[in-house]
Amino acid sequence: MSQSSRVSFDVDYLQILDAEGHLRDIDPPDLSPERMKELFRMMVLIREFDRKAVNLQRQGRMGTYAPVEGQEACQVGSAALLKAEDWVFPAFREHGVFMMRDIPMRYLLLYFMGCEEGNRIPEGNNTFPISVPVASQIPIATGCGMALKLQQKSGIVVSYFSDGATSQGDFAEGLNFAAVYQTPNVFICQNNQWAISTPRRKQSISETLAQKAIAYGMPGVQVDGNDLLAVYAASQQAFHRARNGEGPSFLELVTYRRRMHTTADDPKKYQDEAEHERWLQNDPIARFETYLCDQKIIDASFKESIAVEAEALIKAEYEAASQTVAEQSWEDIFKYTYADMPEHLKEQQAELKHYLKK
């Protein structure tokens, strides 16, 4: 009878910029100054959009909204490497990913305004709509990866989720199937420390979430999620593996949810104020700004100029979204489930139309 043995393992941790935003003794990814300026611009745009959206909700102009503040580096650093042929399966806090995928922010505004048009993805854009049920998009993303492999099509599949999703069965099933069938999937967990009011320490006793990948037979890397360069470098390696037929990868991006779970939530009831303040000092935008200033790629006026640009763009997108809401019809609720409306929906549409005429 063979004796059982304890298996030991190590999980890599990647950080390129230190907490103040200065370059550590490690080579950064090969990015041109212009590309880094564009990535910084996108981070600022996402932050400005997020704050505007919260204000709109507080003013009663929009429904419940899920803020993304603090996770800009996670989303910009990974989505920067996506190609048009790639597929993306988001959760409900991936506003930055949508913007990086060239989806106008008016669609996000419309979604949270309760307008059906917000679920429409522009033709030819391989990004799935927002998914609210926690982790439900993960096995679907794996299915997409299996389909690409069976059809011998190019492209990879990236799914985004948070730490709470790793406690769901969908997570286990999705990663297990992806590893068994060696699909071109990359699973990106934005560990923002909170699943609504449940802290990370109560989600799992595992020292890291990245190590969960080892049980499924794929690489798992823990990354400083507030370091854009580290996120970019880790994503670059994982995407390369997927594109070359080497199978799936799992990235744990350690970050922090700086605001409420949604605008229906009050984090002051459960968050430790001292811990919250410590995380606020670890701002992904400020860290990348320091690095770019160190490298003399931008100066202080650059951030101010793109903030003004962002304000004008967000205003125009909000006005466009408001116009769409004003023009929407009750019939829109029937239009976006099927390409060809089935008979039972036609009957319901006719019944409602008759009722509204009374």
N, C-alpha and C positions, 0 to 999 in steps of 0.2 A: 504494500500500500504506500503510495507516495505521500510525502508530507506537504502540507500547504505552506506557502512562503509569503511573507509580506512584500508587496510590491512598492517600491519607492519611485518617486518622480519629482521633477522640478518644473515649475511654470515660469516662463520668461516674463520679465516686466520691462516694458520699453518706455523710456522717457528721454527726449532729446533736449528740450528746454527745461531749465530748472524752474523752481516756483516763482522766481522773479522775472523769468522770461529770457535769461541769458543762456547761450549755447553751452551745453555740457561737452565733455571730452568724447564726442561721438559725431560721426559724419552725418549731416542732415541730408534729406532726400534732394535729388537734383531738380530744383525748381528755379526758373528764371525770375529775376526781379519783377517783371511785369505780371507773371503768373501769381506770385505771392501777393502783389498789390491787389489783384483781382479777388483772390481768396479772402484777403482781409476786408475788402469792400463788401463781399457777400456776408461775412460775419456781422459787420455793422448793420447791413440792410436787414438781416434776420432779427437782430436785437431791436432795431427801431420798429419793425413790423410787429414784433411780439408785444412791445409796450403799447403801441397804438391799438392793437386788438384787445388787450386787457381794458384799456380806457373805453373803447367802444362798448364792451360788454357791461362795464360799470355804468355807462350812460343809457343802457337799455336798447342800444342799437344792434346788438348781436346776442346770440344765445350763449350757453355755457361754452367756455373756451379753455383749452389745455395749453398753458404757456410752455415755451421751449427755452427760455432764458437760462444760460449757463451751459447749454449743450451744443453751442454753435460749432465748436471745433470738431466734435464727434461727427456732425453731419456734413460740414463743408469738407473736412479732411478726407472723408471716405468717398462721398459722392463726387468729388473732383476727379476721381479716376474712372467713373462710369462712362460707358460708351452708349451710343444710341441703340445698339443691338442688345444691350443688357436689360434685364428685367428687375424691377424693384417692388418689394412688398413691404409697405410701411405699416406702422401701428397708427396712433392718433396724435403723436407729438413730433412728427417728422416734417415740420413746415420748411425747415432749411433744405431738406432733401428735395422736396417738391420744387423749391425755387432753383436749386442747382440743376434740376432736370428740365428747366425752362418752362415750368408750368406757371402761368401768371398767378400772382397772389390773390387776384380777385376770386379765383376758384376756392381758395382756402376761406376767404371771407364769406363767400356764398354758402359754403358748407356749414359754417358755424352760425350763419344767419338762418339756417333751416331751409335753404332753397335747394331744390333737387338738382339744379344746374351745377351746384358745387361738386357733385359726384361725377361729373363728366370729365374725362381725361382727354386732352387734345388728341386728335387722330394721329396715329403713328408713334405715340409716346408710350413706351413699355413700362409704365408706372401704374400699379393698381391703386384703386381708391383707398381712402382712409379705412382702417380696420379697428373698430373699438373693442370687440371681445378680446381679452388678453390672450396672446399667443396663437390665436386662431389662424393667423396668416402664415405661420411657420411651416406646417405640413403642406399647405398649398404651394408655398415657395419651393419646397422639396419636390412636389409633383411637377412643377414647372421645370425644375432642373432635370428631372428624369425624362420629361418630354423632349427637352433640347438634346439630351444625350441620345435618346432613341432615334430622333429625327436627324441626328448628326448636324445640328445647326450650331452656328457660332453664338457667342454670348454667354454671360454668366448670370446668376440669379442671386440677388442680395436682399436679405430680409432684416428689418430693423425691429427691435423690441427692447424692453427694459428688464431690470432685474427681477421684477415680479413674474415675468413670463417664464423664467426658468423653474418656477414651482408648478407649472402646468404640465399636464400629460402631453399636450400638443408639442411642447418643446422636446420632450424625450422621443416622441414618435418621429418628429421631423428630422432631428439630428441622426437618429439611428438609421432611418431609411436612406438618408443622404450619404452616410458613411458606407453602408452595405453596398449601395449601388454606385458609389463614387461619382456622385453628381457634381456639376459645376456650381455649387452653392457656397456662399459666404454668409455666415450668421453673425450679425452685429448686435451685441447686447450693450445698450447704453445704461450702465450701472449707475443710476442717479441717486442711489442710496435709499429710495423710498418707493414702495408700492402702495400708493395713496398714503395711509398713515402707518403702514407696517415697515419698520426699518430693515435694512439689508441684513442685519445680524439675526433677525427672526425669520428671514427667508430661507437661509441655509446655514448649516454649521460648517460647511466647506470653507477653508481659508480663503479661497478665491472662487469665482464663478468660472473662470477660464479652465480650471482643472476638470470640470464636468465633461469637457470635450474628450479627455483621455479615455473615459469609459466607453465612448462611442467609436473610438479609433480614428480621431482626427486631431490635427494640431489645435491647441488652445493657447492664446497669448493674452496676457493682461497688459493693457496700455494706459498710459496717462491720458485720459480722455479730454483733459483741458489743455493739452499740448497739440496744437494742430499739426506740427511736423511729425510727431510720433504717430498720430492717427493716420496721417498720409502714408508714412513708411510701412506701418503694419498692414494697412489696407492694400498697399501696392504689392506686398509679398503674397497676401492671401488671394488677391485677384489674379495674380500671375499663376499661382498653383491651379486655380479653377480654370483659367483659360487654357492651360497646358494639359488638361486632363488628369491632374494629380489629385482630384477629389476636393471635398469641402474643408472649410476652416471655420473656427469660432474665435471671435474677438470680443474680449470684455473691455469696454472702454470705461474707465473709472472716472466719473464726473459727479455732478451734483445738481439736483433740481432746486434752483435758486428761488423759485416762487411756488405757488400752490399747485397741487395735483391738477385741479381745474378751478375755474372761478367759483365753483360751488363749494369749495373746500376752504378750511381755515387752518393752515399749517401751524399757527401759533399755539394751537391746542395740544400738539404732540411733538414739535421739534424743539431740541435743545438750543437755546438762543446763542450760547457760546460757540457750539459747533457750527451753527449756521453762519455766525460772523467769521469764523475761520475759513469756511468755504468761500465766502464772499470775497475774501482777499485773494483767492485762487481763480481769478477771472480769465477765461481763455482768450478773450479779446485783448485785455491789457497785457497778457504775457506775450502774445504774438506781436502786438504793437511795440513792445520794448525790444524784441528781437529785430524787427524791421528798422527801428530807429538806430539800434546798435550797428546794423549793417548799412546804414545811411540810404535805405531804400525809400523810406517815407520820413516826413517830419510831422510835427504837431498839427500843422494846418491841413494836412491831407485827410486826417480823420474828420475834422470839422467840415471839410468840403463834401465828403461823401455822406456825411450825416444830413447835410442840407439836400443833397441829391436824393437821398432815401426818403426824406419827408415829402418831397414833391411827387415822387413815384407812388408812394403809399397813398397819398391823397387822391391821385388820379385813379388808382386801382379801386379805392373805396367808392369813389363816385360812380365808376363803371359797375361795380357790384350792386350799389343802391339802385341804379337804373334797371338792372336785370330783375331785382326783387320787385320793383314797382310794376314791371311788365309781366310777371309770372302769372300763370293761370292755374286754377285748381286741377285742370287736366294734366298738368305736369307730373303729378304723383303717379300717373299710370304709364308714363312714357319710357322710363329708363331701366326697367327690369329685364325686358326681353327685346330682342331685335324685331321680332314679329309678335304683336300682342296676342296672347291666347284668348280663346272664346270667353273663359270665365272672367277675365279682366275687362273685356269689351262689355259684358253684361253688367258688371259692377259700375263701369264708367257711365253706361246708359242710365242705370238706376240712379246714380248720384246726380246726373244731369237733370233727370226728371224731378228729383226731389228739390233741387235748387231752384227750379222754375216755379214751384208752388208759392 
